[in-house]
Amino acid sequence: MPALARLIGAVAPSLGLNWVILTGVGGHFPYRSHPEVVGADPIAVAAARRLARLARENGIRLAPTYNCLGHQSFREKPGALLRCHPEFNEAPDLDMTAFEFDNFMSWCPNHPEVNRLVCDLIDELMDGFEADALHVGMDEVFVIGQCPRCKGTPPAELFAKAVNDLHEHVVGRRGAEMQMWGDRLLPPTFGYSMWESSHNQTESAVDLIPTDIVVCDWHYELKDDYPSVRYLQEKGFRVWPAGWNEEAAVRRLVEVSRGEATEKMLGYLATTWVEVGALAAELAGETVETDDRDVPKVVSCVRLGAELAGD
Ligand SMILES: [Zn+2]
């Protein structure tokens, strides 16, 4: 917790950042409505409120993440939601050790109980962080259309249903902003990998979901062009291009995004995917002992992104 407070209260403002997206909190929040799905070491509600206050005091908007639909497992084991509610598992018999599917169990978007439960969690999470925006994840959904309820429905329609059900709650009922990763909305013809674009027929969901969703268009590798940046704006979405740990790729992504910017362009989102304590310390200028070799690369890229997108 002190690391997150340091990041939000000191490091992010000093770099001129105006948003912090908390990717790890959704599975580790002390949900009172469904205590069975609380993961290990949940953040205290009081701590979440302190972070919310700190963010407000420093001009930073805070969005918690709840990973929806996909990413319901970690290293071949179901996450708390599917462990406690195996009835939501889209493909319980799938071999999760095969083909790098270890982190990619999904819930069934057609299960009659799943949305009610997840929306309870979303309410508690957003109230806890006093958030007016939620990132719903929805990246890298590979397990889709397999259960008896979903079989035979095109993957794009199943994906869009999940997006629309969440949107109805987050935007429709709560009046909040909904953010999601964009990879399942991108056609394979853009030349991106199966991770950062859809090679599993979900891409036409792009025309089946509300355009007031903020689409976080992540691309971590260096490319000449990032055609999705233009495409998603043309489709009517606000677009938030996101890079990671390779300086040349960050530089090019920001360059392309600036070149293609319309009023739908939101800036640059620096993803980190490293432990927050090491991240906050190194961004504050300290040298940290860490086994994670990505930390220094990520730190340079966060600084670079802030510099390039900031002026
Ligand atoms: Zn299903």
py3Dmol code that shows the C-alpha trace and the ligand (Angstrom):
import py3Dmol

protein = """\
ATOM      1  CA  MET A   1       0.000   0.000   0.000  1.00  0.00           C
ATOM      2  CA  PRO A   2       2.673   2.605   0.768  1.00  0.00           C
ATOM      3  CA  ALA A   3       4.004   1.915  -2.747  1.00  0.00           C
ATOM      4  CA  LEU A   4       0.675   2.717  -4.366  1.00  0.00           C
ATOM      5  CA  ALA A   5       0.309   5.807  -2.205  1.00  0.00           C
ATOM      6  CA  ARG A   6       3.786   6.896  -3.240  1.00  0.00           C
ATOM      7  CA  LEU A   7       2.997   6.276  -6.891  1.00  0.00           C
ATOM      8  CA  ILE A   8      -0.271   8.200  -6.803  1.00  0.00           C
ATOM      9  CA  GLY A   9       0.683  10.900  -4.328  1.00  0.00           C
ATOM     10  CA  ALA A  10       4.208  11.729  -5.444  1.00  0.00           C
ATOM     11  CA  VAL A  11       5.605   9.936  -8.489  1.00  0.00           C
ATOM     12  CA  ALA A  12       2.717  10.283 -10.937  1.00  0.00           C
ATOM     13  CA  PRO A  13       2.178  14.010 -10.256  1.00  0.00           C
ATOM     14  CA  SER A  14       5.904  14.712 -10.591  1.00  0.00           C
ATOM     15  CA  LEU A  15       5.863  13.118 -14.051  1.00  0.00           C
ATOM     16  CA  GLY A  16       2.795  15.091 -15.088  1.00  0.00           C
ATOM     17  CA  LEU A  17       0.574  11.998 -15.308  1.00  0.00           C
ATOM     18  CA  ASN A  18      -3.165  12.510 -14.956  1.00  0.00           C
ATOM     19  CA  TRP A  19      -4.495   8.951 -14.738  1.00  0.00           C
ATOM     20  CA  VAL A  20      -3.565   5.826 -12.804  1.00  0.00           C
ATOM     21  CA  ILE A  21      -5.245   2.543 -13.766  1.00  0.00           C
ATOM     22  CA  LEU A  22      -4.991  -0.064 -11.001  1.00  0.00           C
ATOM     23  CA  THR A  23      -4.849  -3.414 -12.744  1.00  0.00           C
ATOM     24  CA  GLY A  24      -4.346  -5.680  -9.763  1.00  0.00           C
ATOM     25  CA  VAL A  25      -7.127  -4.661  -7.404  1.00  0.00           C
ATOM     26  CA  GLY A  26     -10.251  -6.301  -8.836  1.00  0.00           C
ATOM     27  CA  GLY A  27      -9.386  -9.787  -7.641  1.00  0.00           C
ATOM     28  CA  HIS A  28      -8.112  -8.571  -4.275  1.00  0.00           C
ATOM     29  CA  PHE A  29     -10.858  -6.416  -2.859  1.00  0.00           C
ATOM     30  CA  PRO A  30     -12.821  -7.358   0.295  1.00  0.00           C
ATOM     31  CA  TYR A  31     -16.222  -7.849  -1.347  1.00  0.00           C
ATOM     32  CA  ARG A  32     -18.938  -8.070   1.282  1.00  0.00           C
ATOM     33  CA  SER A  33     -21.627  -9.123  -1.202  1.00  0.00           C
ATOM     34  CA  HIS A  34     -19.662 -12.209  -2.292  1.00  0.00           C
ATOM     35  CA  PRO A  35     -16.846 -12.842   0.201  1.00  0.00           C
ATOM     36  CA  GLU A  36     -16.141 -16.213  -1.408  1.00  0.00           C
ATOM     37  CA  VAL A  37     -14.502 -14.560  -4.438  1.00  0.00           C
ATOM     38  CA  VAL A  38     -12.009 -12.427  -2.519  1.00  0.00           C
ATOM     39  CA  GLY A  39      -8.418 -13.255  -3.527  1.00  0.00           C
ATOM     40  CA  ALA A  40      -5.386 -13.295  -1.242  1.00  0.00           C
ATOM     41  CA  ASP A  41      -4.248 -10.141   0.596  1.00  0.00           C
ATOM     42  CA  PRO A  42      -7.160  -7.883  -0.266  1.00  0.00           C
ATOM     43  CA  ILE A  43      -6.674  -4.150  -0.043  1.00  0.00           C
ATOM     44  CA  ALA A  44      -8.645  -2.590   2.840  1.00  0.00           C
ATOM     45  CA  VAL A  45     -11.610  -0.416   1.913  1.00  0.00           C
ATOM     46  CA  ALA A  46     -10.164   2.391   4.047  1.00  0.00           C
ATOM     47  CA  ALA A  47      -6.907   2.143   2.097  1.00  0.00           C
ATOM     48  CA  ALA A  48      -8.793   2.351  -1.201  1.00  0.00           C
ATOM     49  CA  ARG A  49     -10.549   5.494   0.031  1.00  0.00           C
ATOM     50  CA  ARG A  50      -7.223   6.999   1.105  1.00  0.00           C
ATOM     51  CA  LEU A  51      -5.833   6.370  -2.386  1.00  0.00           C
ATOM     52  CA  ALA A  52      -8.929   7.965  -3.907  1.00  0.00           C
ATOM     53  CA  ARG A  53      -8.431  11.069  -1.759  1.00  0.00           C
ATOM     54  CA  LEU A  54      -4.732  11.198  -2.577  1.00  0.00           C
ATOM     55  CA  ALA A  55      -5.524  10.973  -6.284  1.00  0.00           C
ATOM     56  CA  ARG A  56      -8.038  13.808  -6.065  1.00  0.00           C
ATOM     57  CA  GLU A  57      -5.611  15.993  -4.131  1.00  0.00           C
ATOM     58  CA  ASN A  58      -3.010  15.473  -6.835  1.00  0.00           C
ATOM     59  CA  GLY A  59      -5.218  15.974  -9.876  1.00  0.00           C
ATOM     60  CA  ILE A  60      -5.075  12.309 -10.844  1.00  0.00           C
ATOM     61  CA  ARG A  61      -8.031  10.220 -11.938  1.00  0.00           C
ATOM     62  CA  LEU A  62      -8.044   6.717 -10.599  1.00  0.00           C
ATOM     63  CA  ALA A  63      -9.691   3.734 -12.298  1.00  0.00           C
ATOM     64  CA  PRO A  64      -9.733   0.292 -10.723  1.00  0.00           C
ATOM     65  CA  THR A  65      -9.741  -2.709 -13.049  1.00  0.00           C
ATOM     66  CA  TYR A  66     -11.953  -5.745 -12.860  1.00  0.00           C
ATOM     67  CA  ASN A  67     -10.832  -8.282 -15.455  1.00  0.00           C
ATOM     68  CA  CYS A  68     -14.000  -9.356 -17.222  1.00  0.00           C
ATOM     69  CA  LEU A  69     -14.807 -12.359 -19.402  1.00  0.00           C
ATOM     70  CA  GLY A  70     -11.236 -13.592 -20.032  1.00  0.00           C
ATOM     71  CA  HIS A  71      -8.137 -13.789 -17.849  1.00  0.00           C
ATOM     72  CA  GLN A  72     -10.025 -15.778 -15.237  1.00  0.00           C
ATOM     73  CA  SER A  73      -7.063 -18.062 -14.465  1.00  0.00           C
ATOM     74  CA  PHE A  74      -3.431 -17.691 -13.479  1.00  0.00           C
ATOM     75  CA  ARG A  75      -0.769 -20.268 -14.183  1.00  0.00           C
ATOM     76  CA  GLU A  76      -3.267 -22.972 -15.053  1.00  0.00           C
ATOM     77  CA  LYS A  77      -5.352 -22.366 -11.933  1.00  0.00           C
ATOM     78  CA  PRO A  78      -8.721 -20.670 -11.934  1.00  0.00           C
ATOM     79  CA  GLY A  79      -8.915 -17.276 -10.252  1.00  0.00           C
ATOM     80  CA  ALA A  80     -11.123 -16.735  -7.217  1.00  0.00           C
ATOM     81  CA  LEU A  81     -14.287 -16.172  -9.247  1.00  0.00           C
ATOM     82  CA  LEU A  82     -14.159 -19.423 -11.219  1.00  0.00           C
ATOM     83  CA  ARG A  83     -12.763 -21.367  -8.291  1.00  0.00           C
ATOM     84  CA  CYS A  84     -15.810 -20.472  -6.197  1.00  0.00           C
ATOM     85  CA  HIS A  85     -18.242 -20.467  -9.100  1.00  0.00           C
ATOM     86  CA  PRO A  86     -17.109 -23.220 -11.458  1.00  0.00           C
ATOM     87  CA  GLU A  87     -20.572 -23.097 -13.012  1.00  0.00           C
ATOM     88  CA  PHE A  88     -19.464 -19.871 -14.771  1.00  0.00           C
ATOM     89  CA  ASN A  89     -16.516 -21.562 -16.503  1.00  0.00           C
ATOM     90  CA  GLU A  90     -16.946 -21.387 -20.281  1.00  0.00           C
ATOM     91  CA  ALA A  91     -14.828 -24.482 -20.918  1.00  0.00           C
ATOM     92  CA  PRO A  92     -14.210 -26.476 -17.720  1.00  0.00           C
ATOM     93  CA  ASP A  93     -12.754 -29.405 -19.633  1.00  0.00           C
ATOM     94  CA  LEU A  94     -10.244 -27.435 -21.678  1.00  0.00           C
ATOM     95  CA  ASP A  95      -6.620 -28.427 -21.153  1.00  0.00           C
ATOM     96  CA  MET A  96      -5.237 -25.240 -19.639  1.00  0.00           C
ATOM     97  CA  THR A  97      -1.683 -26.474 -19.962  1.00  0.00           C
ATOM     98  CA  ALA A  98      -1.983 -26.445 -23.746  1.00  0.00           C
ATOM     99  CA  PHE A  99      -0.942 -23.681 -26.086  1.00  0.00           C
ATOM    100  CA  GLU A 100      -0.201 -21.019 -23.499  1.00  0.00           C
ATOM    101  CA  PHE A 101      -3.798 -20.983 -22.351  1.00  0.00           C
ATOM    102  CA  ASP A 102      -2.747 -21.082 -18.726  1.00  0.00           C
ATOM    103  CA  ASN A 103      -3.956 -17.561 -17.911  1.00  0.00           C
ATOM    104  CA  PHE A 104      -6.942 -17.559 -20.176  1.00  0.00           C
ATOM    105  CA  MET A 105      -9.962 -19.280 -18.710  1.00  0.00           C
ATOM    106  CA  SER A 106     -13.147 -17.343 -19.439  1.00  0.00           C
ATOM    107  CA  TRP A 107     -16.507 -17.014 -17.855  1.00  0.00           C
ATOM    108  CA  CYS A 108     -19.607 -17.736 -19.903  1.00  0.00           C
ATOM    109  CA  PRO A 109     -21.207 -14.497 -21.131  1.00  0.00           C
ATOM    110  CA  ASN A 110     -24.544 -16.317 -21.380  1.00  0.00           C
ATOM    111  CA  HIS A 111     -24.604 -17.742 -17.866  1.00  0.00           C
ATOM    112  CA  PRO A 112     -27.779 -16.314 -16.306  1.00  0.00           C
ATOM    113  CA  GLU A 113     -26.125 -15.476 -12.964  1.00  0.00           C
ATOM    114  CA  VAL A 114     -22.717 -14.144 -13.944  1.00  0.00           C
ATOM    115  CA  ASN A 115     -23.592 -10.520 -14.661  1.00  0.00           C
ATOM    116  CA  ARG A 116     -25.542 -10.016 -11.471  1.00  0.00           C
ATOM    117  CA  LEU A 117     -22.642 -11.280  -9.397  1.00  0.00           C
ATOM    118  CA  VAL A 118     -19.974  -9.366 -11.294  1.00  0.00           C
ATOM    119  CA  CYS A 119     -21.992  -6.140 -11.173  1.00  0.00           C
ATOM    120  CA  ASP A 120     -22.213  -6.490  -7.372  1.00  0.00           C
ATOM    121  CA  LEU A 121     -18.414  -6.702  -7.307  1.00  0.00           C
ATOM    122  CA  ILE A 122     -18.046  -3.765  -9.661  1.00  0.00           C
ATOM    123  CA  ASP A 123     -20.304  -1.649  -7.444  1.00  0.00           C
ATOM    124  CA  GLU A 124     -18.263  -2.387  -4.346  1.00  0.00           C
ATOM    125  CA  LEU A 125     -14.971  -1.871  -6.140  1.00  0.00           C
ATOM    126  CA  MET A 126     -15.965   1.454  -7.675  1.00  0.00           C
ATOM    127  CA  ASP A 127     -17.556   2.671  -4.441  1.00  0.00           C
ATOM    128  CA  GLY A 128     -14.430   1.654  -2.523  1.00  0.00           C
ATOM    129  CA  PHE A 129     -12.177   3.644  -4.826  1.00  0.00           C
ATOM    130  CA  GLU A 130     -14.797   6.398  -5.208  1.00  0.00           C
ATOM    131  CA  ALA A 131     -14.189   5.900  -8.915  1.00  0.00           C
ATOM    132  CA  ASP A 132     -16.080   7.424 -11.810  1.00  0.00           C
ATOM    133  CA  ALA A 133     -14.311   5.136 -14.285  1.00  0.00           C
ATOM    134  CA  LEU A 134     -13.745   1.395 -14.469  1.00  0.00           C
ATOM    135  CA  HIS A 135     -11.374  -0.595 -16.664  1.00  0.00           C
ATOM    136  CA  VAL A 136     -13.077  -3.890 -17.482  1.00  0.00           C
ATOM    137  CA  GLY A 137     -10.025  -5.636 -18.993  1.00  0.00           C
ATOM    138  CA  MET A 138     -11.448  -7.936 -21.711  1.00  0.00           C
ATOM    139  CA  ASP A 139      -8.104  -8.486 -23.400  1.00  0.00           C
ATOM    140  CA  GLU A 140      -6.840 -11.765 -24.838  1.00  0.00           C
ATOM    141  CA  VAL A 141     -10.159 -13.589 -24.713  1.00  0.00           C
ATOM    142  CA  PHE A 142      -9.374 -16.872 -26.445  1.00  0.00           C
ATOM    143  CA  VAL A 143     -11.830 -19.217 -24.769  1.00  0.00           C
ATOM    144  CA  ILE A 144     -15.207 -18.241 -26.178  1.00  0.00           C
ATOM    145  CA  GLY A 145     -18.185 -19.981 -27.767  1.00  0.00           C
ATOM    146  CA  GLN A 146     -17.485 -23.404 -26.296  1.00  0.00           C
ATOM    147  CA  CYS A 147     -20.195 -24.159 -23.746  1.00  0.00           C
ATOM    148  CA  PRO A 148     -23.611 -25.535 -24.749  1.00  0.00           C
ATOM    149  CA  ARG A 149     -25.229 -22.099 -24.187  1.00  0.00           C
ATOM    150  CA  CYS A 150     -22.735 -20.303 -26.469  1.00  0.00           C
ATOM    151  CA  LYS A 151     -21.903 -22.892 -29.115  1.00  0.00           C
ATOM    152  CA  GLY A 152     -23.160 -21.851 -32.537  1.00  0.00           C
ATOM    153  CA  THR A 153     -23.244 -18.107 -31.777  1.00  0.00           C
ATOM    154  CA  PRO A 154     -20.533 -16.118 -33.580  1.00  0.00           C
ATOM    155  CA  PRO A 155     -17.684 -15.135 -31.234  1.00  0.00           C
ATOM    156  CA  ALA A 156     -18.145 -11.440 -32.107  1.00  0.00           C
ATOM    157  CA  GLU A 157     -21.739 -11.569 -30.866  1.00  0.00           C
ATOM    158  CA  LEU A 158     -20.743 -13.336 -27.651  1.00  0.00           C
ATOM    159  CA  PHE A 159     -17.969 -10.843 -27.018  1.00  0.00           C
ATOM    160  CA  ALA A 160     -20.252  -7.890 -27.784  1.00  0.00           C
ATOM    161  CA  LYS A 161     -22.902  -9.276 -25.418  1.00  0.00           C
ATOM    162  CA  ALA A 162     -20.382  -9.324 -22.584  1.00  0.00           C
ATOM    163  CA  VAL A 163     -19.292  -5.755 -23.384  1.00  0.00           C
ATOM    164  CA  ASN A 164     -22.866  -4.507 -23.688  1.00  0.00           C
ATOM    165  CA  ASP A 165     -24.009  -6.132 -20.441  1.00  0.00           C
ATOM    166  CA  LEU A 166     -21.142  -4.461 -18.574  1.00  0.00           C
ATOM    167  CA  HIS A 167     -21.744  -1.153 -20.330  1.00  0.00           C
ATOM    168  CA  GLU A 168     -25.400  -1.209 -19.318  1.00  0.00           C
ATOM    169  CA  HIS A 169     -24.302  -1.345 -15.692  1.00  0.00           C
ATOM    170  CA  VAL A 170     -21.151   0.794 -15.629  1.00  0.00           C
ATOM    171  CA  VAL A 171     -22.270   3.544 -18.003  1.00  0.00           C
ATOM    172  CA  GLY A 172     -26.040   3.061 -18.106  1.00  0.00           C
ATOM    173  CA  ARG A 173     -26.779   2.615 -14.401  1.00  0.00           C
ATOM    174  CA  ARG A 174     -23.755   4.180 -12.734  1.00  0.00           C
ATOM    175  CA  GLY A 175     -23.096   6.980 -15.231  1.00  0.00           C
ATOM    176  CA  ALA A 176     -19.380   6.155 -15.118  1.00  0.00           C
ATOM    177  CA  GLU A 177     -16.752   5.825 -17.838  1.00  0.00           C
ATOM    178  CA  MET A 178     -15.947   2.340 -19.113  1.00  0.00           C
ATOM    179  CA  GLN A 179     -12.484   1.518 -20.389  1.00  0.00           C
ATOM    180  CA  MET A 180     -11.383  -1.733 -22.015  1.00  0.00           C
ATOM    181  CA  TRP A 181      -8.444  -3.223 -23.881  1.00  0.00           C
ATOM    182  CA  GLY A 182      -8.946  -3.136 -27.634  1.00  0.00           C
ATOM    183  CA  ASP A 183      -7.296  -6.290 -28.954  1.00  0.00           C
ATOM    184  CA  ARG A 184     -10.490  -8.319 -29.555  1.00  0.00           C
ATOM    185  CA  LEU A 185     -11.843  -5.479 -31.734  1.00  0.00           C
ATOM    186  CA  LEU A 186      -8.974  -5.511 -34.244  1.00  0.00           C
ATOM    187  CA  PRO A 187      -8.984  -7.574 -37.444  1.00  0.00           C
ATOM    188  CA  PRO A 188      -6.131 -10.007 -38.117  1.00  0.00           C
ATOM    189  CA  THR A 189      -5.371  -8.172 -41.361  1.00  0.00           C
ATOM    190  CA  PHE A 190      -3.647  -5.368 -39.425  1.00  0.00           C
ATOM    191  CA  GLY A 191      -0.612  -7.596 -39.048  1.00  0.00           C
ATOM    192  CA  TYR A 192      -0.616  -7.696 -35.272  1.00  0.00           C
ATOM    193  CA  SER A 193      -0.103 -10.902 -33.301  1.00  0.00           C
ATOM    194  CA  MET A 194      -2.952 -13.098 -32.029  1.00  0.00           C
ATOM    195  CA  TRP A 195      -2.498 -11.449 -28.622  1.00  0.00           C
ATOM    196  CA  GLU A 196      -2.873  -7.835 -29.677  1.00  0.00           C
ATOM    197  CA  SER A 197      -5.528  -8.373 -32.340  1.00  0.00           C
ATOM    198  CA  SER A 198      -8.277 -10.883 -32.925  1.00  0.00           C
ATOM    199  CA  HIS A 199      -7.445 -14.073 -34.780  1.00  0.00           C
ATOM    200  CA  ASN A 200     -10.536 -15.713 -33.293  1.00  0.00           C
ATOM    201  CA  GLN A 201     -13.425 -13.956 -35.042  1.00  0.00           C
ATOM    202  CA  THR A 202     -14.343 -11.430 -32.366  1.00  0.00           C
ATOM    203  CA  GLU A 203     -13.331  -8.359 -34.391  1.00  0.00           C
ATOM    204  CA  SER A 204     -16.745  -7.443 -35.791  1.00  0.00           C
ATOM    205  CA  ALA A 205     -17.859  -6.755 -32.211  1.00  0.00           C
ATOM    206  CA  VAL A 206     -16.356  -3.333 -32.942  1.00  0.00           C
ATOM    207  CA  ASP A 207     -19.650  -2.464 -34.695  1.00  0.00           C
ATOM    208  CA  LEU A 208     -21.880  -3.988 -32.015  1.00  0.00           C
ATOM    209  CA  ILE A 209     -20.845  -2.038 -28.915  1.00  0.00           C
ATOM    210  CA  PRO A 210     -21.353   1.577 -27.734  1.00  0.00           C
ATOM    211  CA  THR A 211     -18.748   4.047 -28.939  1.00  0.00           C
ATOM    212  CA  ASP A 212     -18.593   5.934 -25.635  1.00  0.00           C
ATOM    213  CA  ILE A 213     -16.280   3.193 -24.340  1.00  0.00           C
ATOM    214  CA  VAL A 214     -12.623   4.239 -24.059  1.00  0.00           C
ATOM    215  CA  VAL A 215     -10.549   1.706 -25.985  1.00  0.00           C
ATOM    216  CA  CYS A 216      -7.010   1.128 -24.733  1.00  0.00           C
ATOM    217  CA  ASP A 217      -5.125   0.108 -27.869  1.00  0.00           C
ATOM    218  CA  TRP A 218      -2.064  -1.772 -26.602  1.00  0.00           C
ATOM    219  CA  HIS A 219       0.926  -2.567 -28.779  1.00  0.00           C
ATOM    220  CA  TYR A 220       4.288  -3.353 -27.268  1.00  0.00           C
ATOM    221  CA  GLU A 221       6.429  -4.172 -30.296  1.00  0.00           C
ATOM    222  CA  LEU A 222       8.051  -1.791 -32.735  1.00  0.00           C
ATOM    223  CA  LYS A 223       6.144  -1.474 -35.986  1.00  0.00           C
ATOM    224  CA  ASP A 224       6.237   1.013 -38.851  1.00  0.00           C
ATOM    225  CA  ASP A 225       2.554   1.659 -38.444  1.00  0.00           C
ATOM    226  CA  TYR A 226      -0.147   1.032 -35.865  1.00  0.00           C
ATOM    227  CA  PRO A 227      -3.255   1.079 -38.073  1.00  0.00           C
ATOM    228  CA  SER A 228      -5.597   0.379 -35.151  1.00  0.00           C
ATOM    229  CA  VAL A 229      -5.041   3.896 -33.798  1.00  0.00           C
ATOM    230  CA  ARG A 230      -6.723   5.406 -36.849  1.00  0.00           C
ATOM    231  CA  TYR A 231      -9.255   2.582 -37.228  1.00  0.00           C
ATOM    232  CA  LEU A 232     -10.683   2.792 -33.721  1.00  0.00           C
ATOM    233  CA  GLN A 233     -11.065   6.576 -33.931  1.00  0.00           C
ATOM    234  CA  GLU A 234     -12.832   6.179 -37.285  1.00  0.00           C
ATOM    235  CA  LYS A 235     -15.166   3.693 -35.621  1.00  0.00           C
ATOM    236  CA  GLY A 236     -16.067   6.470 -33.168  1.00  0.00           C
ATOM    237  CA  PHE A 237     -14.182   5.401 -30.027  1.00  0.00           C
ATOM    238  CA  ARG A 238     -11.971   7.514 -27.824  1.00  0.00           C
ATOM    239  CA  VAL A 239      -8.612   5.818 -28.158  1.00  0.00           C
ATOM    240  CA  TRP A 240      -5.873   5.524 -25.591  1.00  0.00           C
ATOM    241  CA  PRO A 241      -2.749   4.014 -27.196  1.00  0.00           C
ATOM    242  CA  ALA A 242      -0.734   1.940 -24.736  1.00  0.00           C
ATOM    243  CA  GLY A 243       2.896   0.857 -24.864  1.00  0.00           C
ATOM    244  CA  TRP A 244       5.141  -1.057 -22.510  1.00  0.00           C
ATOM    245  CA  ASN A 245       8.842  -1.683 -22.159  1.00  0.00           C
ATOM    246  CA  GLU A 246      10.568  -1.005 -25.452  1.00  0.00           C
ATOM    247  CA  GLU A 247      11.637   2.585 -25.983  1.00  0.00           C
ATOM    248  CA  ALA A 248      11.696   2.503 -29.789  1.00  0.00           C
ATOM    249  CA  ALA A 249       8.185   1.047 -29.854  1.00  0.00           C
ATOM    250  CA  VAL A 250       6.866   3.637 -27.381  1.00  0.00           C
ATOM    251  CA  ARG A 251       8.439   6.426 -29.417  1.00  0.00           C
ATOM    252  CA  ARG A 252       6.895   5.173 -32.671  1.00  0.00           C
ATOM    253  CA  LEU A 253       3.475   4.475 -31.142  1.00  0.00           C
ATOM    254  CA  VAL A 254       3.277   8.016 -29.747  1.00  0.00           C
ATOM    255  CA  GLU A 255       4.487   9.421 -33.077  1.00  0.00           C
ATOM    256  CA  VAL A 256       1.840   7.516 -35.061  1.00  0.00           C
ATOM    257  CA  SER A 257      -0.823   8.445 -32.511  1.00  0.00           C
ATOM    258  CA  ARG A 258       0.039  12.136 -32.749  1.00  0.00           C
ATOM    259  CA  GLY A 259       0.001  11.935 -36.548  1.00  0.00           C
ATOM    260  CA  GLU A 260      -3.407  10.249 -36.544  1.00  0.00           C
ATOM    261  CA  ALA A 261      -4.919  12.243 -33.685  1.00  0.00           C
ATOM    262  CA  THR A 262      -8.498  13.461 -33.913  1.00  0.00           C
ATOM    263  CA  GLU A 263     -10.589  14.774 -31.013  1.00  0.00           C
ATOM    264  CA  LYS A 264     -10.950  11.094 -30.049  1.00  0.00           C
ATOM    265  CA  MET A 265      -7.261  10.735 -29.142  1.00  0.00           C
ATOM    266  CA  LEU A 266      -6.719  10.689 -25.385  1.00  0.00           C
ATOM    267  CA  GLY A 267      -2.931  10.660 -25.066  1.00  0.00           C
ATOM    268  CA  TYR A 268      -0.625   7.843 -24.054  1.00  0.00           C
ATOM    269  CA  LEU A 269      -1.112   5.038 -21.523  1.00  0.00           C
ATOM    270  CA  ALA A 270       2.107   3.611 -20.081  1.00  0.00           C
ATOM    271  CA  THR A 271       1.552   0.013 -19.011  1.00  0.00           C
ATOM    272  CA  THR A 272       4.002  -1.347 -16.454  1.00  0.00           C
ATOM    273  CA  TRP A 273       3.278  -4.978 -15.475  1.00  0.00           C
ATOM    274  CA  VAL A 274       5.947  -4.936 -12.780  1.00  0.00           C
ATOM    275  CA  GLU A 275       5.743  -4.943  -9.008  1.00  0.00           C
ATOM    276  CA  VAL A 276       4.534  -1.534  -7.865  1.00  0.00           C
ATOM    277  CA  GLY A 277       7.041  -1.071  -5.018  1.00  0.00           C
ATOM    278  CA  ALA A 278      10.041  -1.371  -7.323  1.00  0.00           C
ATOM    279  CA  LEU A 279       8.306   0.739  -9.945  1.00  0.00           C
ATOM    280  CA  ALA A 280       7.487   3.606  -7.577  1.00  0.00           C
ATOM    281  CA  ALA A 281      10.978   3.581  -6.045  1.00  0.00           C
ATOM    282  CA  GLU A 282      12.839   3.567  -9.359  1.00  0.00           C
ATOM    283  CA  LEU A 283      10.569   6.225 -10.816  1.00  0.00           C
ATOM    284  CA  ALA A 284      11.403   8.311  -7.748  1.00  0.00           C
ATOM    285  CA  GLY A 285      15.090   7.974  -8.641  1.00  0.00           C
ATOM    286  CA  GLU A 286      16.151   5.220  -6.244  1.00  0.00           C
ATOM    287  CA  THR A 287      18.026   2.114  -7.303  1.00  0.00           C
ATOM    288  CA  VAL A 288      16.142  -1.002  -6.281  1.00  0.00           C
ATOM    289  CA  GLU A 289      17.305  -4.590  -5.919  1.00  0.00           C
ATOM    290  CA  THR A 290      14.901  -6.608  -8.037  1.00  0.00           C
ATOM    291  CA  ASP A 291      14.979  -9.825 -10.019  1.00  0.00           C
ATOM    292  CA  ASP A 292      12.584  -8.371 -12.540  1.00  0.00           C
ATOM    293  CA  ARG A 293      14.712  -7.199 -15.444  1.00  0.00           C
ATOM    294  CA  ASP A 294      11.753  -5.339 -16.906  1.00  0.00           C
ATOM    295  CA  VAL A 295      11.786  -2.748 -14.122  1.00  0.00           C
ATOM    296  CA  PRO A 296      14.502  -0.430 -15.538  1.00  0.00           C
ATOM    297  CA  LYS A 297      13.121  -0.778 -19.067  1.00  0.00           C
ATOM    298  CA  VAL A 298       9.598  -0.010 -17.901  1.00  0.00           C
ATOM    299  CA  VAL A 299      10.796   2.961 -15.873  1.00  0.00           C
ATOM    300  CA  SER A 300      12.564   4.474 -18.916  1.00  0.00           C
ATOM    301  CA  CYS A 301       9.478   3.904 -21.025  1.00  0.00           C
ATOM    302  CA  VAL A 302       7.124   5.507 -18.483  1.00  0.00           C
ATOM    303  CA  ARG A 303       9.407   8.557 -18.376  1.00  0.00           C
ATOM    304  CA  LEU A 304       9.666   8.629 -22.167  1.00  0.00           C
ATOM    305  CA  GLY A 305       5.909   8.327 -22.631  1.00  0.00           C
ATOM    306  CA  ALA A 306       5.281  11.132 -20.137  1.00  0.00           C
ATOM    307  CA  GLU A 307       7.792  13.340 -21.920  1.00  0.00           C
ATOM    308  CA  LEU A 308       6.575  12.610 -25.459  1.00  0.00           C
ATOM    309  CA  ALA A 309       2.870  12.778 -24.728  1.00  0.00           C
ATOM    310  CA  GLY A 310       3.118  15.620 -22.245  1.00  0.00           C
ATOM    311  CA  ASP A 311       4.017  18.527 -24.482  1.00  0.00           C
TER     312      ASP A 311
END
"""
ligand_1 = """\
1
ZN
Zn -21.054 -19.958 -22.651
"""
view = py3Dmol.view(width=600, height=400)
view.addModel(protein, "pdb")
view.setStyle({"model": 0}, {"cartoon": {"style": "trace"}})
view.addModel(ligand_1, "xyz")
view.setStyle({"model": 1}, {"stick": {}})
view.zoomTo()
view.show()
